[in-house]
Amino acid sequence: GEALYCTLTEKQWVTPSAVRLRFALPSAEHVLGLPVPGHVMVIDDAQIYRPYSPVTVDSQAAGYFELLVRHYPGGEISTRLAKMSPGERAHFRGPVGNAFEYTASAAPRRIGMVAGGTGVTPLWQVVQAALADEEDRTRLSLVYASRRADDILLRDELERAAAA
């Protein structure tokens, strides 16, 4: 993937250990070019990198992308991201696809998904892509586990999607 340096524009703690970060792309019309599901690699100054799946998809997020990051004490990349302030820049590479790429035309009629914690982020991409396409008739099921009810990530978004 391409090297990309993006400025943090918004930061919101969604649980005591998880933060939602919005990064600006080069222009308001620019999209990440993210396959669904897909991820970007976050790279630090020591060239340590970790994959993160944006919680935004290209069809709904021109000019920016958002990451949902669980901060782990001792985690090099998660700590760096969690400590960022708006105006600071991060180094990314990508986007990177997976062996499975969701498209309505190639999707099976039913997809069952299982996730825990931040593992929900690539599955949330699939949900968004399916719901954004009025012609998409794929039936989605998601089983999602979290340690505590107040630790459920994307809860409001998932509840709205379930009601759609």
C-alpha positions in Angstrom: 0.0 0.0 0.0 0.8 3.6 -0.3 2.5 5.7 2.4 0.0 8.2 3.9 0.5 10.8 6.6 -2.8 12.0 8.1 -3.6 14.6 10.6 -5.8 13.7 13.6 -8.8 16.0 13.5 -11.1 14.6 16.2 -10.7 12.3 19.2 -13.4 10.8 21.4 -13.0 8.3 24.2 -15.9 5.9 23.8 -15.1 3.7 26.8 -12.4 4.1 29.5 -10.0 2.1 27.3 -11.2 2.7 23.7 -10.9 5.9 21.6 -12.4 6.8 18.3 -10.0 8.8 16.1 -10.8 10.8 12.9 -7.9 11.4 10.5 -8.1 13.8 7.6 -7.3 12.6 4.1 -5.4 14.8 1.6 -8.7 16.5 0.4 -12.4 16.7 1.2 -13.1 14.5 -1.9 -10.4 11.9 -1.2 -11.4 8.4 -0.1 -9.2 5.8 1.4 -9.8 3.2 -1.4 -10.6 0.6 1.3 -11.8 -2.8 0.2 -14.5 -4.2 2.5 -13.3 -5.5 4.8 -9.9 -3.9 4.8 -7.3 -2.3 7.0 -4.5 0.2 7.1 -1.1 -0.3 8.8 -0.2 2.2 11.4 3.6 2.7 11.5 5.6 4.4 14.3 9.1 6.0 14.1 10.8 2.7 14.9 9.0 1.1 11.9 6.8 -1.0 14.2 3.4 -1.5 12.6 0.0 -2.8 13.4 -3.1 -3.3 11.3 -6.3 -1.3 12.2 -9.6 -1.7 10.4 -11.3 1.7 9.9 -14.9 2.0 11.2 -15.7 4.1 8.2 -16.2 2.9 4.6 -15.5 4.9 1.4 -19.2 5.3 0.4 -19.9 7.2 3.6 -16.6 9.0 4.5 -15.1 11.3 1.9 -12.2 13.3 3.2 -11.5 11.3 6.3 -11.4 7.9 8.0 -11.9 6.8 11.5 -10.2 4.2 13.7 -11.5 2.6 16.9 -8.5 1.8 19.0 -8.4 -0.1 22.3 -5.6 1.2 24.4 -3.5 -1.6 25.9 -1.0 -0.6 28.6 2.4 -1.5 27.1 1.0 -1.6 23.5 3.4 0.5 21.5 1.0 1.5 18.7 -2.2 1.6 20.7 -0.5 3.8 23.3 0.9 6.2 20.7 -2.6 6.5 19.0 -4.4 6.9 22.3 -2.0 9.7 23.4 -2.4 11.7 20.1 -3.9 15.1 20.2 -5.8 16.8 17.3 -3.3 18.4 14.9 -0.7 15.6 15.3 0.0 13.4 12.3 0.2 9.6 12.0 2.0 7.5 9.4 -0.2 4.8 7.6 0.3 2.4 4.8 -2.5 0.9 2.8 -5.2 0.2 2.4 -4.9 -3.5 2.6 -7.5 -6.0 1.7 -8.3 -9.5 3.0 -8.8 -12.9 1.4 -12.6 -12.2 1.6 -13.8 -9.1 -0.1 -17.5 -8.2 0.4 -19.5 -7.2 -2.7 -23.3 -7.5 -2.9 -23.1 -9.4 -6.2 -20.7 -12.0 -5.0 -22.0 -12.3 -1.4 -23.8 -15.4 -0.3 -27.4 -14.9 0.7 -26.6 -15.2 4.4 -23.4 -14.3 6.3 -22.8 -15.2 9.9 -20.1 -13.2 11.7 -18.6 -13.6 15.2 -16.4 -10.9 16.9 -15.0 -10.0 20.2 -13.8 -6.5 21.3 -12.2 -4.5 18.5 -12.6 -7.5 16.2 -16.0 -6.0 15.4 -14.4 -3.3 13.2 -13.9 -5.2 10.0 -17.3 -6.8 10.4 -18.9 -3.4 10.9 -17.4 -2.5 7.5 -19.4 -5.4 6.0 -22.6 -4.3 7.7 -22.2 -0.7 6.5 -21.5 -1.9 2.9 -24.6 -4.2 2.9 -26.9 -1.6 4.4 -25.7 1.2 2.0 -26.7 -0.7 -1.1 -30.5 -0.8 -1.5 -30.3 -3.7 -3.9 -28.3 -5.8 -1.4 -30.5 -8.6 -0.1 -27.8 -10.3 2.0 -29.0 -11.4 5.5 -26.4 -10.7 8.1 -26.0 -12.2 11.6 -23.5 -10.9 14.1 -22.6 -12.4 17.4 -20.5 -10.0 19.4 -18.9 -10.5 22.8 -17.5 -8.0 25.2 -16.2 -8.3 28.8 -18.8 -5.9 30.1 -21.9 -4.2 28.8 -20.3 -0.7 29.1 -17.4 -2.0 27.0 -19.5 -2.8 23.9 -17.9 -0.9 21.0 -20.1 0.6 18.3 -23.2 -0.2 20.4 -25.3 2.7 19.1 -24.3 2.0 15.5 -25.0 -1.7 15.8 -28.4 -1.1 17.4 -29.4 1.3 14.6 -28.2 -1.2 12.0 -30.2 -4.0 13.6 -33.3 -1.9 13.5 -32.8 -1.1 9.7 
